[in-house]
Amino acid sequence: MTVKEYNSTVDQFSDGVFRFIWKNIRDSEKAKDIVQDAFIKLWENADKIASDKAKSYLFTTAYRRMIDIIRREKKQGNWDEVKALEYSHNQNYSGISEVLEEALNKLSEIQRSVIMLRDYEGYNYNEIGEITGLKESQVKVYIFRARKLLKDYLVSVDNVI
């Protein structure tokens, strides 16, 4: 991959990678760091990666870095953040985007990731499998189950306007 191809890759895919990571972790600073790490790894391995494979490499690298960070934070725990969320939660309806965000937060990490890749980023099952390291059949199962959970949550009487 040449410098020109790398710069083109940055222009084409930086926003998409950022949106995907941000939708999963909801922290713009961490998302920026993860995206930057993915582009650094792409640059370090530019001589080994064909430019047509750069998008898949970026999403895979960013996804794996995000999972590493999530796992590390689970082990550490941040009790101050949990308390703030507990006290700021509002039971009243505040908008469809908030309800949808709450529904997405009910999903497991892997379900949320595959749903985001499929429905927000438009990847096909095979590409999602490459990014997440899952078989295509596993991706389909996770997406089916996630959509079922989202449907059940969103049509629940408690969440209706």
SEFI-506087 format. One record per residue: residue in three letters; x, y, z of N, C-alpha, C, O, CB in turn. Coordinates in steps of 0.2 Angstrom, whole numbers, padded with zeros to 4 digits, always signed. Glycine has a CB too. Example, Ala and Ser with C-alpha at 12.3 -4.5 7.8 and 13.67 -1.06 7.14 Angstrom:
<pts>
ALA+0066-0028+0039+0062-0022+0039+0066-0016+0039+0071-0017+0042+0057-0022+0045SER+0064-0011+0035+0068-0005+0036+0064+0000+0039+0067+0006+0040+0070-0003+0029
</pts>
This chain:
<pts>
MET+0004-0006+0000+0000+0000+0000+0005+0006+0000+0009+0007+0004-0005+0000+0006THR+0003+0011-0005+0007+0017-0005+0004+0022+0000-0001+0021+0003+0007+0019-0012VAL+0008+0027+0001+0006+0033+0005+0000+0036+0002-0005+0038+0006+0012+0038+0005LYS-0001+0036-0004-0007+0039-0007-0013+0035-0006-0018+0037-0004-0006+0040-0015GLU-0012+0028-0007-0018+0024-0005-0020+0024+0002-0025+0023+0004-0016+0016-0007TYR-0014+0024+0007-0016+0025+0014-0020+0031+0015-0025+0031+0019-0009+0025+0018ASN-0018+0037+0012-0022+0043+0014-0029+0043+0011-0033+0045+0014-0018+0049+0010SER-0030+0039+0005-0036+0038+0003-0040+0034+0007-0046+0035+0008-0036+0035-0004THR-0037+0029+0010-0041+0024+0015-0043+0028+0021-0048+0027+0023-0036+0019+0017VAL-0039+0033+0023-0040+0037+0029-0047+0041+0028-0051+0041+0031-0034+0041+0031ASP-0046+0044+0022-0052+0049+0020-0059+0045+0019-0064+0047+0021-0050+0052+0013GLN-0058+0039+0016-0064+0035+0015-0067+0031+0021-0073+0031+0022-0062+0029+0010PHE-0063+0029+0026-0066+0024+0031-0065+0027+0038-0068+0024+0042-0062+0018+0030SER-0062+0032+0039-0061+0035+0046-0068+0036+0049-0069+0034+0055-0057+0041+0046ASP-0072+0039+0046-0079+0041+0049-0083+0035+0050-0086+0034+0055-0083+0045+0044GLY-0083+0030+0046-0087+0024+0046-0084+0019+0052-0088+0017+0056-0086+0020+0040VAL-0077+0019+0053-0074+0015+0058-0076+0019+0065-0078+0015+0070-0067+0015+0058PHE-0076+0025+0065-0077+0029+0071-0085+0028+0073-0086+0027+0079-0076+0037+0070ARG-0089+0029+0068-0096+0028+0070-0098+0021+0073-0101+0020+0078-0101+0029+0064PHE-0095+0016+0070-0096+0009+0072-0093+0008+0079-0097+0005+0083-0092+0004+0067ILE-0087+0010+0081-0085+0010+0088-0089+0014+0092-0090+0012+0098-0077+0012+0088TRP-0090+0020+0091-0094+0025+0095-0101+0022+0097-0103+0022+0102-0095+0032+0092LYS-0104+0019+0092-0111+0016+0093-0110+0010+0098-0115+0009+0101-0114+0013+0086ASN-0105+0007+0098-0104+0001+0103-0102+0003+0110-0104+0000+0115-0099-0003+0100ILE-0098+0008+0111-0095+0010+0117-0098+0017+0120-0097+0018+0126-0088+0010+0117ARG-0100+0021+0116-0103+0027+0118-0099+0032+0121-0101+0036+0126-0109+0026+0122ASP-0092+0032+0120-0087+0036+0122-0083+0039+0117-0079+0035+0114-0083+0033+0128SER-0084+0045+0115-0081+0048+0109-0073+0048+0109-0070+0047+0105-0083+0055+0107GLU-0071+0049+0115-0063+0049+0116-0060+0042+0115-0055+0042+0112-0062+0052+0123LYS-0063+0037+0118-0061+0031+0118-0062+0028+0111-0057+0025+0108-0065+0026+0122ALA-0067+0030+0107-0068+0028+0100-0063+0031+0096-0060+0028+0092-0075+0031+0098LYS-0061+0038+0097-0056+0041+0093-0049+0037+0094-0045+0036+0090-0055+0048+0095ASP-0048+0036+0101-0041+0032+0102-0041+0025+0098-0036+0023+0096-0041+0031+0109ILE-0047+0022+0098-0047+0015+0095-0046+0016+0088-0042+0012+0085-0054+0012+0097VAL-0049+0021+0085-0049+0022+0077-0041+0024+0076-0039+0021+0071-0053+0028+0075GLN-0039+0028+0080-0032+0030+0079-0027+0024+0079-0022+0023+0075-0029+0035+0084ASP-0028+0020+0084-0024+0014+0085-0025+0009+0079-0020+0006+0076-0026+0010+0091ALA-0031+0009+0076-0032+0005+0070-0028+0007+0064-0025+0004+0060-0039+0004+0068PHE-0028+0014+0063-0025+0017+0058-0017+0016+0059-0013+0016+0054-0027+0024+0057ILE-0015+0017+0065-0008+0016+0066-0005+0009+0064+0000+0008+0061-0006+0017+0074LYS-0009+0004+0066-0008-0003+0064-0008-0004+0057-0004-0008+0054-0012-0008+0068LEU-0013-0001+0053-0013-0001+0046-0007+0002+0043-0004-0001+0039-0019+0003+0043TRP-0004+0008+0046+0002+0011+0043+0008+0006+0044+0012+0006+0040+0003+0017+0046GLU+0008+0003+0050+0014-0001+0052+0014-0007+0047+0020-0010+0046+0014-0003+0059ASN+0008-0009+0045+0008-0015+0041+0006-0014+0034+0004-0018+0030+0003-0020+0044ALA+0007-0008+0032+0005-0005+0025+0008-0009+0019+0005-0011+0014+0006+0002+0024ASP+0014-0012+0020+0018-0015+0015+0015-0022+0015+0016-0026+0010+0025-0016+0017LYS+0011-0025+0020+0009-0032+0020+0001-0032+0018-0001-0037+0016+0010-0035+0026ILE-0002-0026+0017-0009-0026+0016-0011-0023+0010-0008-0017+0008-0013-0022+0022ALA-0015-0026+0006-0017-0023-0001-0022-0018+0001-0026-0018+0005-0020-0029-0005SER-0022-0013-0004-0027-0007-0002-0034-0009-0003-0038-0006+0001-0026-0002-0008ASP-0036-0015-0007-0043-0017-0007-0045-0021-0001-0051-0022+0000-0044-0021-0013LYS-0040-0023+0004-0042-0026+0010-0041-0021+0016-0042-0024+0022-0037-0032+0011ALA-0040-0015+0015-0039-0010+0020-0045-0009+0025-0044-0009+0031-0036-0004+0017LYS-0051-0009+0021-0057-0008+0025-0058-0013+0030-0060-0012+0036-0063-0007+0020SER-0058-0020+0028-0059-0025+0032-0054-0025+0038-0055-0027+0043-0058-0032+0028TYR-0047-0024+0036-0042-0024+0041-0043-0019+0046-0043-0020+0052-0035-0023+0038LEU-0046-0013+0044-0047-0007+0049-0053-0009+0054-0052-0009+0060-0049-0001+0045PHE-0058-0012+0051-0064-0014+0055-0062-0019+0060-0064-0019+0066-0070-0015+0051THR-0058-0024+0057-0056-0030+0062-0052-0028+0067-0053-0029+0073-0053-0035+0057THR-0047-0024+0066-0042-0021+0071-0046-0017+0076-0044-0018+0082-0036-0017+0067ALA-0050-0012+0074-0054-0008+0078-0058-0012+0083-0059-0011+0089-0058-0003+0074TYR-0062-0017+0080-0066-0021+0083-0063-0025+0089-0065-0025+0095-0070-0026+0079ARG-0057-0028+0087-0053-0032+0092-0050-0027+0098-0050-0029+0103-0047-0035+0089ARG-0048-0021+0096-0046-0017+0101-0051-0014+0106-0050-0014+0112-0043-0010+0097MET-0057-0013+0103-0063-0011+0107-0065-0017+0112-0066-0016+0118-0069-0010+0102ILE-0065-0023+0109-0066-0029+0114-0061-0029+0119-0063-0031+0125-0066-0036+0110ASP-0055-0028+0118-0049-0028+0123-0051-0023+0128-0050-0024+0134-0043-0027+0120ILE-0053-0017+0126-0054-0012+0131-0060-0013+0135-0060-0012+0141-0055-0005+0127ILE-0065-0016+0132-0071-0017+0136-0070-0023+0141-0072-0022+0147-0077-0020+0131ARG-0066-0028+0139-0064-0033+0144-0060-0031+0150-0061-0032+0155-0061-0039+0140ARG-0055-0026+0148-0051-0023+0153-0055-0019+0158-0054-0019+0164-0045-0019+0150GLU-0060-0015+0155-0064-0011+0160-0069-0015+0164-0070-0013+0170-0068-0006+0155LYS-0071-0021+0161-0075-0025+0165-0072-0027+0171-0074-0028+0177-0078-0031+0161LYS-0065-0029+0170-0061-0032+0176-0060-0026+0181-0060-0028+0187-0055-0035+0173GLN-0059-0020+0179-0057-0015+0183-0063-0012+0186-0063-0011+0193-0054-0009+0179GLY-0069-0011+0183-0075-0008+0185-0074-0001+0187-0069+0002+0189-0077-0012+0192ASN-0079+0003+0186-0079+0010+0187-0086+0012+0191-0091+0013+0188-0078+0014+0181TRP-0085+0011+0198-0091+0012+0202-0094+0019+0202-0100+0020+0202-0090+0010+0209ASP-0090+0024+0201-0092+0031+0200-0097+0032+0194-0102+0035+0195-0087+0036+0200GLU-0095+0029+0189-0099+0030+0183-0106+0026+0183-0111+0029+0181-0095+0027+0177VAL-0106+0020+0187-0112+0017+0188-0117+0021+0192-0123+0021+0190-0110+0010+0191LYS-0114+0024+0197-0119+0028+0201-0122+0034+0198-0128+0035+0198-0115+0030+0208ALA-0118+0037+0194-0120+0043+0190-0126+0040+0185-0131+0044+0184-0114+0046+0186LEU-0125+0035+0182-0130+0032+0177-0136+0030+0181-0142+0031+0179-0127+0026+0173GLU-0135+0027+0187-0141+0025+0191-0145+0031+0193-0151+0031+0193-0139+0021+0197TYR-0142+0037+0195-0146+0042+0197-0149+0047+0192-0153+0050+0193-0142+0047+0202SER-0146+0046+0186-0148+0051+0180-0153+0047+0176-0156+0050+0171-0142+0053+0176HIS-0154+0041+0177-0159+0037+0173-0166+0040+0174-0168+0041+0180-0159+0030+0175ASN-0170+0041+0169-0176+0044+0169-0181+0039+0166-0180+0036+0161-0177+0050+0165GLN-0186+0037+0170-0191+0032+0168-0196+0034+0163-0200+0030+0159-0195+0029+0174ASN-0197+0041+0162-0201+0044+0157-0199+0043+0150-0192+0043+0149-0203+0051+0159TYR-0203+0043+0145-0201+0043+0138-0198+0049+0136-0200+0055+0137-0207+0041+0133SER-0192+0049+0133-0188+0055+0131-0186+0055+0124-0183+0060+0122-0182+0055+0136GLY-0188+0050+0120-0187+0050+0113-0185+0044+0110-0183+0039+0114-0181+0055+0111ILE-0187+0043+0104-0186+0036+0101-0178+0034+0101-0177+0028+0101-0189+0036+0094SER-0174+0039+0100-0167+0037+0099-0164+0035+0106-0160+0030+0106-0163+0043+0097GLU-0167+0038+0111-0165+0035+0118-0168+0028+0119-0164+0024+0122-0168+0040+0123VAL-0174+0027+0117-0177+0020+0118-0173+0015+0114-0171+0010+0116-0184+0020+0116LEU-0171+0017+0108-0167+0012+0104-0160+0011+0107-0158+0006+0107-0166+0015+0097GLU-0157+0017+0109-0150+0016+0112-0151+0011+0118-0147+0007+0120-0148+0023+0114GLU-0156+0012+0122-0157+0008+0128-0158+0001+0126-0156-0004+0129-0163+0010+0132ALA-0162+0000+0121-0163-0007+0118-0156-0010+0116-0155-0016+0117-0168-0007+0112LEU-0152-0006+0112-0146-0009+0110-0141-0011+0116-0137-0015+0116-0142-0004+0106ASN-0142-0007+0122-0138-0008+0127-0140-0015+0131-0136-0017+0135-0138-0002+0132LYS-0146-0017+0130-0148-0023+0132-0145-0029+0129-0145-0035+0132-0156-0024+0132LEU-0142-0028+0123-0139-0034+0120-0132-0035+0122-0129-0031+0125-0139-0032+0112SER-0130-0042+0121-0123-0043+0123-0118-0040+0118-0120-0037+0113-0122-0051+0123GLU-0112-0040+0120-0107-0036+0116-0107-0039+0109-0107-0035+0104-0100-0037+0119ILE-0107-0045+0108-0106-0048+0101-0112-0047+0097-0112-0045+0091-0105-0055+0102GLN-0118-0047+0101-0124-0046+0097-0125-0039+0095-0127-0037+0089-0131-0047+0102ARG-0123-0034+0099-0123-0027+0097-0118-0026+0092-0120-0022+0087-0121-0023+0104SER-0112-0029+0092-0107-0028+0087-0110-0030+0080-0109-0027+0075-0101-0031+0088VAL-0112-0036+0080-0115-0039+0073-0121-0035+0070-0121-0034+0064-0116-0046+0074ILE-0125-0033+0075-0131-0029+0073-0128-0022+0070-0131-0020+0065-0136-0027+0079MET-0124-0019+0073-0121-0013+0071-0117-0013+0064-0118-0009+0060-0116-0010+0076LEU-0114-0019+0064-0110-0020+0057-0115-0021+0052-0114-0019+0046-0105-0026+0058ARG-0120-0025+0053-0125-0027+0048-0130-0021+0046-0131-0019+0040-0129-0033+0050ASP-0133-0018+0051-0139-0014+0050-0137-0006+0050-0140-0002+0046-0144-0014+0056TYR-0131-0005+0053-0129+0002+0053-0123+0003+0047-0123+0008+0044-0126+0005+0060GLU-0119-0001+0047-0113-0001+0042-0114-0004+0036-0111-0003+0031-0107-0003+0045GLY-0119-0009+0035-0121-0012+0029-0117-0018+0027-0117-0019+0021-0121-0007+0024TYR-0113-0021+0031-0109-0026+0029-0113-0033+0028-0118-0033+0031-0103-0028+0035ASN-0110-0037+0024-0114-0043+0023-0111-0048+0028-0107-0047+0032-0113-0046+0016TYR-0115-0054+0028-0113-0059+0034-0106-0061+0033-0103-0062+0039-0118-0065+0033ASN-0103-0062+0027-0097-0065+0027-0091-0060+0029-0087-0061+0033-0095-0066+0019GLU-0093-0053+0028-0088-0048+0030-0088-0047+0037-0083-0046+0041-0090-0041+0026ILE-0094-0048+0040-0095-0048+0048-0091-0053+0051-0088-0052+0056-0102-0048+0050GLY-0092-0059+0048-0088-0065+0050-0081-0064+0050-0077-0066+0055-0090-0071+0046GLU-0078-0061+0045-0071-0059+0045-0069-0054+0050-0064-0055+0053-0069-0056+0038ILE-0073-0049+0051-0071-0044+0056-0071-0047+0063-0067-0045+0067-0076-0038+0055THR-0077-0051+0065-0077-0053+0071-0074-0060+0073-0074-0062+0079-0085-0053+0073GLY-0072-0063+0068-0069-0070+0069-0074-0075+0070-0072-0080+0072-0064-0069+0074LEU-0080-0074+0068-0085-0079+0068-0087-0082+0061-0085-0080+0056-0092-0076+0071LYS-0090-0088+0062-0092-0091+0056-0098-0088+0053-0102-0085+0057-0093-0099+0057GLU-0100-0088+0047-0106-0085+0044-0112-0087+0047-0117-0083+0049-0106-0086+0036SER-0113-0094+0049-0119-0096+0052-0119-0093+0059-0125-0092+0061-0118-0104+0052GLN-0114-0092+0063-0114-0089+0069-0116-0082+0069-0120-0080+0073-0107-0090+0073VAL-0114-0079+0064-0116-0072+0063-0123-0071+0062-0127-0067+0065-0112-0069+0057LYS-0126-0076+0058-0133-0076+0056-0137-0077+0063-0142-0074+0064-0135-0081+0051VAL-0135-0082+0067-0138-0083+0073-0138-0077+0078-0143-0076+0081-0135-0090+0076TYR-0132-0074+0079-0132-0068+0083-0136-0063+0081-0140-0060+0085-0125-0066+0083ILE-0137-0062+0074-0141-0056+0071-0148-0058+0073-0152-0054+0074-0139-0055+0064PHE-0150-0064+0071-0157-0066+0072-0159-0065+0080-0164-0062+0081-0158-0073+0070ARG-0155-0068+0084-0157-0067+0091-0157-0060+0094-0161-0058+0098-0152-0071+0095ALA-0152-0056+0091-0152-0049+0093-0158-0045+0091-0161-0041+0094-0146-0045+0090ARG-0160-0046+0084-0166-0043+0082-0172-0045+0085-0177-0041+0087-0167-0045+0074LYS-0173-0052+0087-0178-0054+0091-0178-0050+0098-0184-0048+0100-0178-0062+0092LEU-0173-0050+0101-0173-0046+0108-0174-0039+0107-0178-0036+0111-0166-0047+0111LEU-0172-0036+0102-0174-0029+0100-0181-0028+0099-0184-0023+0102-0170-0026+0094LYS-0184-0032+0095-0191-0032+0094-0195-0033+0100-0200-0029+0101-0193-0038+0089ASP-0193-0038+0104-0197-0039+0110-0197-0033+0115-0201-0031+0118-0194-0046+0114TYR-0191-0030+0115-0190-0024+0120-0194-0018+0117-0197-0015+0121-0182-0023+0120LEU-0193-0017+0111-0196-0011+0108-0204-0011+0108-0207-0006+0108-0193-0010+0101VAL-0207-0017+0107-0214-0017+0107-0217-0019+0114-0223-0020+0115-0216-0023+0102SER-0213-0019+0119-0215-0020+0126-0219-0014+0128-0218-0008+0126-0209-0021+0131VAL-0225-0015+0132-0229-0010+0134-0226-0005+0138-0227+0001+0138-0235-0013+0138ASP-0220-0007+0142-0217-0002+0146-0213+0003+0142-0211+0009+0144-0212-0006+0150ASN-0211+0001+0136-0208+0006+0132-0212+0010+0126-0209+0013+0122-0202+0002+0128VAL-0218+0009+0126-0222+0012+0121-0224+0019+0124-0224+0021+0130-0229+0008+0121ILE-0224+0024+0119-0225+0031+0120-0231+0032+0124-0233+0037+0126-0226+0035+0114
</pts>
